[in-house]
Amino acid sequence: MPETGILIEAAIIVIWILLILGVGVWARKRIKSSGDFMVGGRAIPVWMLGMWSAGAAVSAWAFFGLPGGIYAAGPFQHWALCLPMMAGFPITVLFLGRWMRIAARKYNLMTMPDFLGEVYGGKLIRIFAAIGIVIACVFYATAQFKAIGVLLSTILGVDYITGAALGIAISVVYIILGGFIAGAIINALNVSMMIVASMFAIGIGYSWTGGYSNMLATIAQSAGGAAWLNQDLAAAGAAWYLWISWALFLSSFGLAGQPAIVQKLYGIKKPSTLWLWGLMGGIVFGITCPAYCYLGEVTKYLTVTGQAPDIITVYGSADYVIAWLTVYKLGAEAPVIGGLLIAGVIAAAWSTIDGFVMMGGAAIARDIINKCFRPNWTDKQLLRNLRICMLIVGALMVIETMFPAELITWLAAIGWAQFAATLAPALLLATTWKGVTKWGGTAGVFVGLVVSAGLTFLYRIPWGTVNFLKTFYLDAGAWGFILGFITIIVVSLITKKERGPLYYDIHKDVAAPQAPAAQPTTQ
C-alpha cells in the first residue's frame, strides 16, 4: 500500500479520535449528578437518541463482523438479519416505549433492571438481570473492540493487542468523562459518519462489480460459488433454524431486550416523540446495515475474480475482510474514501461500546450494590462507584478482547442472545399480560440467564454438540428465551399475586392491594 494512502487514512482516523475525546472532555463539565451521567438528565432530543440507538444496533457486528461472516458462509445472512431488525424499532416503541419513558421520572428509572424491579418487585429479579447484562456486555463489547483492534493494527502497522488496547483506552476515557451526554453527542456524529460511509460503500461496490446481479452470477460460476449462494447448504442444511433464531432475536423480541438500544428511551426529552425514535432507528439501520453487508459480497466477488486474495487463507480469519478492503484496496485507489469507511466502522463500534461499559458498570454499582445492599448511598457516592465499576467491567472486556475465540459476528451474536433471553420475556410480558407475578418474573429471568449462558459456554468448549450448533450461537438464546417465557407464565399461575408498584400503573384495571389497617393501641 502506498505511503501516501497510509498517511491520508491515518490522518482521517486521528482527527476523528481527537474530536471524540474533545466531546468527552467538554461533556464532563456538565455532569452534576448520577442522573446526568446515566440518562443525560432526561433532556436529550429524540433525533439524537434515535441515531444513537440505531448505531448501537448496527455496531461493529454489522459494519465489520457481518461482512466477514457473509464472505465466509454466504449472503443468506444479509437480508435475514437486516429486515427483521428494521421492524424491531417501532415494535419496541409499541410494547415498551410508552411505559418506560412515562414511568422513568416517577420511579427514577435509569436501567432495565430498574424497570423489572418496579414492575415485578423484589431484589432477586434485579440481581439476575444485572448478572445477565454483565455477561452479555463482555461478549458484545469484545466484538466491537476486536473490530477496532483489527482495523487500527492493520492501518498503523502494529500488532492486534496494541491496536485493541488503543481502541479500549480511547473508549474508556470519553465514556467515564462524559457519560450519557457525551455518548449522545458523539454518537450523533458517529452515525452521521456511518451514513456517509454507507453511501460510499454502495457506490464503490457497484463500480467494482457492475451491479448486484452480475456480482452474484460471477460468484455462482466460480468453484464453490453455487454452494456459497445456497442458504440451506451454507447453514449446514438447517437454514430454517437460523431464520427462526434471527426472526426471534432481531425483531420485537430480541431488540426489546437490548439495553444498549432500549435504555436510550429513558433519556428522551418529550415522551410524545417516542414514535420518532422508532422511525429514525429503523431508517438509519435500514441504510447502514445492508450497505456494509454488501461489502462482504463485493469482497467475495473480488476474490473469485482474482482481484483480492483469499482473505481466510492469507489472514486466518474472515474478520479481515473490511480491513483488507479499506486499507489495501481503497488505500491504493481512493484513500480518502478508505479513511471514511474506516471511520464509519470505528464509529459503529464506539456507538455501542459506550452503552455497554455504562450498562455493565451500572448493573454492578446501581442494580446490585446500591439498590439491593447499599440503599443509603448519596448521589455523589453512586456516581463515584458507577465510574469504578465501569472500569471493572472494562477490565473484563480487555481480557476477553486480548484472546477472542470467535469471529466478531458470533461474539456479537452471543451477547445479543444473552440480552434477549435474560430480559425480553419479562419485559414483554410485563406490559402485555396481567397475570405476571413477582416470582414468575424472577424465575423467568433466572431461567433465561442460565440456559443461554450455559448452552453458550458448552458450545464454546465444545462438548460434542452438533456442528451447526457450534457455529450459530443464537440458538442458545432462543432456548433461553422460550424457556424463560414459559417459566414466567407457569410460575405466575401458581404463585401469590405479589407485584411491584409500576405493575398497577400499567394494568390500571387490576386493584392494588390495600395496606393493612393500623391496629389501635391500648393504654
C-alpha positions in Angstrom: 0.0 0.0 0.0 1.5 3.4 -1.0 2.8 5.5 1.9 0.6 8.5 0.9 -2.5 6.3 1.3 -1.5 5.3 4.8 -0.9 8.9 5.8 -4.2 10.1 4.4 -6.3 7.3 6.1 -4.4 7.6 9.3 -4.9 11.4 9.4 -8.7 11.0 9.0 -8.8 8.5 11.9 -6.6 10.7 14.2 -8.9 13.7 13.5 -12.0 11.6 14.3 -10.4 10.3 17.6 -9.4 13.8 18.7 -13.0 15.0 18.0 -14.5 12.2 20.1 -12.1 12.8 23.0 -12.8 16.6 22.9 -16.5 16.0 23.2 -15.9 13.7 26.2 -13.8 16.4 28.0 -16.5 19.1 27.2 -19.3 16.9 28.5 -17.6 16.2 31.8 -18.3 19.7 33.0 -22.0 19.1 32.5 -22.2 16.0 34.7 -23.6 17.1 38.0 -25.4 14.0 39.2 -25.8 10.3 38.5 -29.0 11.2 36.6 -26.9 13.4 34.2 -24.3 10.6 33.9 -26.8 7.7 33.3 -29.6 9.3 31.3 -28.5 12.8 30.4 -30.9 14.5 32.8 -33.8 13.0 30.6 -33.4 16.0 28.3 -31.8 14.6 25.1 -33.5 15.4 21.8 -35.3 12.4 20.3 -33.5 12.6 17.0 -30.1 12.3 18.7 -31.2 9.3 20.7 -32.7 7.7 17.6 -29.4 7.9 15.9 -27.5 6.6 18.9 -29.9 3.6 19.2 -29.6 2.8 15.5 -25.8 3.0 15.8 -25.9 0.7 18.8 -28.0 -1.8 16.8 -25.6 -1.7 13.8 -22.3 -1.7 15.8 -19.1 -3.3 14.5 -21.1 -6.5 14.4 -22.8 -5.4 11.1 -20.2 -2.9 9.8 -17.2 -5.2 10.4 -18.1 -8.7 11.6 -21.1 -9.4 9.3 -19.3 -8.7 6.1 -16.7 -11.3 7.2 -19.5 -13.8 8.1 -21.1 -13.3 4.7 -17.7 -13.7 2.9 -17.1 -17.0 4.8 -20.6 -18.5 4.9 -22.8 -16.9 2.2 -25.1 -14.0 1.6 -28.2 -15.6 3.1 -27.4 -13.7 6.3 -27.7 -10.3 4.6 -31.5 -9.8 4.4 -32.2 -12.4 7.1 -30.7 -10.0 9.6 -31.3 -6.5 8.3 -35.1 -6.6 7.6 -36.3 -8.0 10.9 -34.2 -5.6 12.9 -35.6 -2.6 11.0 -39.1 -3.6 12.2 -37.8 -4.1 15.8 -37.6 -0.3 16.5 -41.2 0.6 16.0 -42.3 -2.7 17.6 -40.2 -1.9 20.7 -41.9 1.5 21.0 -45.3 -0.1 20.7 -44.7 -2.7 23.5 -42.3 -0.9 25.9 -41.5 2.7 24.9 -44.5 4.5 26.4 -44.3 2.8 29.8 -40.5 3.0 30.1 -40.4 6.7 29.4 -43.5 7.8 31.3 -42.5 5.8 34.4 -38.9 6.9 34.2 -39.3 10.1 36.1 -41.9 8.9 38.6 -39.8 5.9 39.7 -36.3 7.3 38.8 -35.7 4.6 36.3 -32.2 4.5 34.7 -31.6 0.8 33.8 -33.5 -2.2 32.5 -33.3 -3.9 36.0 -34.9 -0.7 37.4 -38.0 -1.3 35.2 -38.2 -5.0 36.0 -37.8 -4.3 39.7 -40.6 -1.8 39.8 -43.0 -4.0 37.8 -42.3 -7.3 39.5 -41.0 -6.2 42.9 -38.2 -7.8 44.9 -34.4 -7.7 44.7 -33.6 -11.1 43.1 -35.0 -10.1 39.7 -32.7 -7.1 39.7 -29.7 -9.3 40.6 -30.3 -12.0 38.0 -31.0 -9.3 35.3 -27.8 -7.5 36.2 -25.7 -10.7 36.0 -27.1 -11.4 32.6 -26.3 -7.9 31.5 -22.7 -8.1 32.6 -22.1 -11.4 30.8 -23.7 -10.1 27.6 -21.8 -6.8 27.8 -18.5 -8.5 27.9 -19.1 -10.6 24.8 -20.8 -7.9 22.8 -18.2 -5.2 23.6 -15.5 -7.7 22.8 -16.8 -7.8 19.2 -16.5 -4.1 19.0 -13.0 -3.9 20.5 -11.8 -6.7 18.2 -13.0 -4.8 15.2 -11.2 -1.7 16.3 -8.1 -3.7 17.1 -8.0 -5.4 13.7 -8.5 -2.1 11.9 -6.1 0.0 13.9 -3.4 -2.7 13.8 -3.7 -3.0 10.1 -3.6 0.7 9.3 -1.0 1.6 11.9 1.2 -1.5 11.3 1.1 -2.6 14.9 0.1 -5.9 16.4 -3.6 -6.7 17.2 -3.2 -6.3 21.0 -1.7 -2.9 20.7 -4.5 -1.8 18.3 -7.2 -3.2 20.5 -5.6 -1.6 23.6 -5.6 1.8 21.9 -9.3 1.5 21.0 -10.2 0.4 24.5 -8.3 3.3 26.1 -10.0 5.9 23.9 -13.4 4.4 24.6 -12.9 4.3 28.4 -11.7 7.9 28.6 -14.6 9.6 26.8 -17.2 7.4 28.4 -16.1 7.8 32.0 -15.6 11.5 31.5 -18.8 12.4 29.7 -21.3 9.6 30.4 -24.7 9.7 28.6 -24.4 13.3 27.4 -21.0 12.7 25.7 -22.4 9.4 24.3 -25.5 11.2 22.8 -23.4 13.9 21.0 -20.6 11.6 20.0 -22.9 9.0 18.6 -24.9 11.6 16.6 -21.6 12.3 14.9 -20.7 8.6 14.7 -24.0 7.7 13.0 -23.7 10.6 10.6 -20.3 9.2 9.6 -21.8 5.7 9.3 -24.4 7.0 6.9 -21.9 8.8 4.7 -19.6 5.8 4.7 -22.6 3.6 3.7 -23.3 5.7 0.7 -19.7 5.4 -0.5 -19.8 1.7 0.1 -22.8 1.2 -2.2 -21.2 3.3 -4.9 -17.8 1.7 -4.7 -19.3 -1.8 -4.7 -21.4 -1.2 -7.8 -18.4 0.3 -9.7 -16.2 -2.7 -9.0 -18.8 -5.4 -9.7 -21.0 -4.0 -12.4 -24.2 -4.4 -10.4 -25.7 -6.9 -7.9 -27.0 -9.4 -10.4 -23.7 -9.6 -12.3 -21.8 -10.0 -9.0 -23.9 -13.0 -7.8 -23.8 -14.6 -11.3 -20.0 -14.3 -11.4 -19.6 -15.8 -7.9 -22.1 -18.7 -8.8 -19.8 -19.7 -11.7 -16.7 -19.9 -9.5 -15.5 -23.0 -7.7 -17.8 -23.5 -4.7 -19.8 -20.4 -5.6 -23.1 -22.2 -6.0 -22.9 -23.8 -2.6 -22.0 -20.4 -1.1 -25.1 -18.9 -2.6 -27.4 -21.7 -1.4 -28.5 -20.6 2.0 -29.6 -24.1 3.1 -26.2 -25.6 2.3 -24.4 -22.7 3.8 -26.3 -23.2 7.1 -25.4 -26.9 7.2 -28.8 -28.0 6.0 -30.7 -26.2 8.7 -31.4 -22.7 7.3 -34.9 -22.8 8.8 -33.3 -23.0 12.3 -31.2 -19.9 11.7 -34.1 -18.0 10.3 -36.2 -18.8 13.3 -33.5 -17.7 15.7 -32.8 -14.5 13.9 -36.5 -13.8 13.5 -37.0 -14.1 17.2 -33.9 -12.1 18.2 -33.9 -9.4 15.5 -37.5 -8.3 15.6 -39.7 -7.4 18.5 -38.3 -10.0 20.9 -34.6 -9.5 20.5 -34.4 -5.8 20.1 -36.8 -5.2 23.0 -34.3 -7.0 25.3 -31.2 -5.0 24.2 -30.4 -2.4 26.9 -27.9 -0.6 24.7 -30.8 0.3 22.4 -33.9 0.4 24.5 -32.4 2.1 27.6 -32.0 5.2 25.5 -35.7 5.7 25.8 -35.2 6.9 29.4 -33.3 10.0 28.1 -35.9 11.3 25.6 -36.9 14.8 26.4 -40.6 14.6 25.3 -42.5 11.3 25.7 -44.8 12.3 22.9 -41.9 12.0 20.4 -41.2 8.3 21.1 -42.7 7.4 17.7 -39.9 9.4 16.0 -37.3 7.3 17.9 -38.7 4.1 16.4 -38.9 5.7 12.9 -35.4 7.1 12.9 -33.9 3.9 14.3 -35.5 1.7 11.6 -34.5 4.1 8.8 -30.9 4.6 9.9 -30.4 0.9 10.4 -32.0 0.2 7.0 -29.5 2.4 5.3 -26.3 1.4 7.1 -26.5 -2.3 7.8 -27.3 -3.5 4.2 -24.6 -1.3 2.8 -21.7 -2.9 4.8 -23.2 -6.4 4.4 -22.9 -5.7 0.6 -19.2 -5.1 1.0 -18.8 -8.7 2.2 -20.3 -9.9 -1.0 -18.2 -7.5 -3.0 -15.0 -8.8 -1.5 -16.1 -12.3 -2.3 -16.5 -11.2 -5.9 -13.1 -9.6 -5.9 -11.6 -12.9 -4.6 -13.2 -15.2 -7.2 -12.2 -12.8 -10.0 -8.5 -12.7 -8.8 -8.7 -9.0 -7.7 -8.3 -9.9 -4.0 -6.5 -12.7 -2.1 -8.4 -15.4 -0.3 -8.9 -13.5 3.0 -9.3 -16.6 5.2 -6.2 -18.2 3.8 -4.0 -15.1 4.0 -5.1 -13.7 7.3 -6.6 -16.8 9.0 -9.9 -15.2 9.7 -12.8 -13.7 7.7 -12.8 -10.8 10.1 -10.1 -9.1 8.0 -12.4 -8.6 5.0 -13.2 -4.9 5.8 -9.6 -4.3 7.0 -8.2 -5.6 3.7 -10.8 -3.7 1.6 -10.3 -0.4 3.3 -6.6 -0.4 4.0 -5.1 -2.2 1.0 -7.7 -1.9 -1.8 -9.0 1.6 -1.1 -5.8 2.8 0.4 -4.2 2.4 -3.0 -7.1 3.5 -5.2 -9.1 6.0 -3.0 -7.5 6.6 0.4 -10.0 9.4 1.4 -12.9 7.1 0.8 -11.0 4.3 2.6 -10.4 6.6 5.6 -14.1 7.5 5.7 -15.1 3.8 5.6 -12.7 3.0 8.4 -14.0 5.9 10.4 -17.5 4.5 9.8 -16.5 1.1 11.2 -14.9 2.7 14.3 -17.9 5.0 14.7 -20.2 1.9 14.6 -18.1 0.2 17.3 -17.9 3.2 19.6 -21.6 3.9 19.3 -22.1 0.5 21.0 -19.1 0.3 23.3 -20.1 3.3 25.4 -23.5 1.9 26.2 -22.1 -1.5 27.2 -19.4 0.0 29.5 -22.1 2.2 31.1 -24.6 -0.7 31.4 -22.1 -3.1 32.8 -20.9 -0.7 35.4 -24.5 0.3 36.3 -25.5 -3.3 36.6 -22.9 -3.8 39.4 -22.9 -0.4 41.1 -26.6 0.6 40.9 -28.7 -2.5 40.2 -26.9 -4.9 42.6 -25.0 -3.0 45.2 -27.0 0.3 45.6 -30.5 -1.0 45.0 -30.1 -4.3 46.9 -27.5 -3.8 49.6 -26.4 -0.1 49.9 -29.6 1.9 49.5 -28.2 4.8 51.6 -25.5 5.8 49.2 -25.6 9.6 48.4 -25.8 10.6 44.7 -22.1 11.5 44.8 -21.1 8.1 46.2 -23.2 6.4 43.5 -21.6 8.5 40.7 -18.1 7.6 42.0 -18.9 3.9 42.3 -20.5 3.9 38.8 -17.2 5.0 37.4 -15.3 2.5 39.4 -17.5 -0.4 38.3 -17.3 0.7 34.7 -13.5 0.3 35.0 -14.0 -3.2 36.4 -16.3 -4.2 33.5 -13.8 -2.6 31.1 -11.1 -4.8 32.5 -13.2 -7.9 31.9 -13.7 -6.7 28.3 -9.9 -6.2 27.9 -9.2 -9.8 29.0 -11.7 -11.2 26.5 -10.6 -8.9 23.8 -7.0 -10.0 24.1 -8.0 -13.6 23.4 -11.1 -13.5 21.3 -12.0 -17.1 20.4 -14.7 -16.3 17.8 -15.5 -14.3 14.7 -16.7 -10.9 15.5 -20.2 -11.6 14.2 -20.5 -14.6 16.6 -19.2 -12.8 19.6 -21.9 -10.2 19.0 -24.5 -13.0 18.5 -23.6 -14.4 21.9 -24.1 -11.0 23.6 -27.3 -10.3 21.7 -28.8 -13.7 22.6 -27.9 -13.4 26.2 -29.6 -10.0 26.5 -32.7 -11.2 24.8 -33.0 -14.5 26.7 -32.5 -12.8 30.1 -34.6 -9.7 29.7 -37.0 -9.8 26.8 -39.6 -12.3 28.1 -40.0 -10.5 31.4 -40.1 -7.1 29.7 -42.7 -8.0 27.1 -45.0 -9.9 29.5 -44.8 -7.0 32.0 -46.8 -4.7 29.6 -48.9 -7.3 27.8 -50.1 -9.9 30.4 -51.9 -9.0 33.6 -51.1 -12.4 35.1 -47.4 -11.8 35.8 -46.2 -12.1 39.4 -43.1 -11.3 41.4 -41.8 -14.9 41.5 -42.9 -15.6 37.9 -40.7 -12.7 36.6 -37.8 -13.6 38.8 -37.9 -17.3 37.8 -38.2 -16.4 34.1 -35.2 -14.0 34.2 -33.1 -16.7 36.1 -34.0 -19.4 33.6 -33.3 -17.3 30.5 -29.9 -16.2 32.1 -28.8 -19.8 33.0 -30.0 -21.5 29.8 -28.5 -19.0 27.4 -25.2 -18.7 29.3 -24.9 -22.4 30.0 -25.5 -23.5 26.4 -23.2 -20.8 25.0 -20.3 -21.9 27.2 -20.9 -25.6 26.4 -20.7 -24.8 22.7 -17.5 -22.8 23.2 -15.7 -25.7 24.8 -17.4 -27.7 22.9 -18.7 -30.9 24.3 -19.9 -33.0 21.4 -22.7 -30.7 20.2 -23.9 -30.7 16.6 -21.6 -28.9 14.2 -24.3 -26.4 13.3 -25.0 -25.5 16.9 -21.3 -24.9 17.5 -21.4 -22.3 14.7 -24.5 -20.3 15.4 -24.9 -19.1 18.9 -28.3 -17.5 18.7 -30.0 -20.9 19.2 -28.7 -20.9 22.8 -30.5 -17.6 23.3 -33.6 -18.9 21.5 -33.8 -21.8 24.0 -33.3 -19.4 26.9 -36.0 -17.1 25.6 -38.6 -19.8 25.0 -38.0 -21.5 28.4 -37.8 -18.2 30.2 -41.1 -17.1 28.6 -42.8 -20.4 29.6 -41.3 -20.2 33.1 -42.8 -16.8 33.7 -46.3 -18.0 32.7 -46.2 -21.2 34.7 -44.7 -19.8 37.9 -47.0 -16.8 37.8 -50.1 -19.1 37.6 -49.1 -21.0 40.7 -47.6 -18.3 43.0 -49.1 -15.5 45.1 -50.1 -12.3 43.2 -47.2 -10.2 44.5 -46.1 -7.3 42.2 -44.3 -4.0 42.2 -45.9 -0.6 42.1 -45.3 0.0 38.4 -47.4 -3.1 37.6 -50.5 -1.3 38.9 -49.8 1.8 36.8 -49.6 -0.3 33.7 -52.6 -2.6 34.4 -55.0 0.0 35.9 -57.9 -2.4 35.9 -56.2 -4.6 38.5 -56.8 -3.4 42.0 -53.7 -2.7 44.0 -53.6 -4.5 47.4 -54.6 -2.3 50.3 -52.2 -1.7 53.1 -53.4 -3.4 56.4 -55.2 -1.0 58.7 -53.2 0.1 61.7 -54.2 -1.6 64.9 -55.5 0.7 67.7 -53.2 0.9 70.6 -54.4 0.2 74.1 -53.5 2.3 77.0 
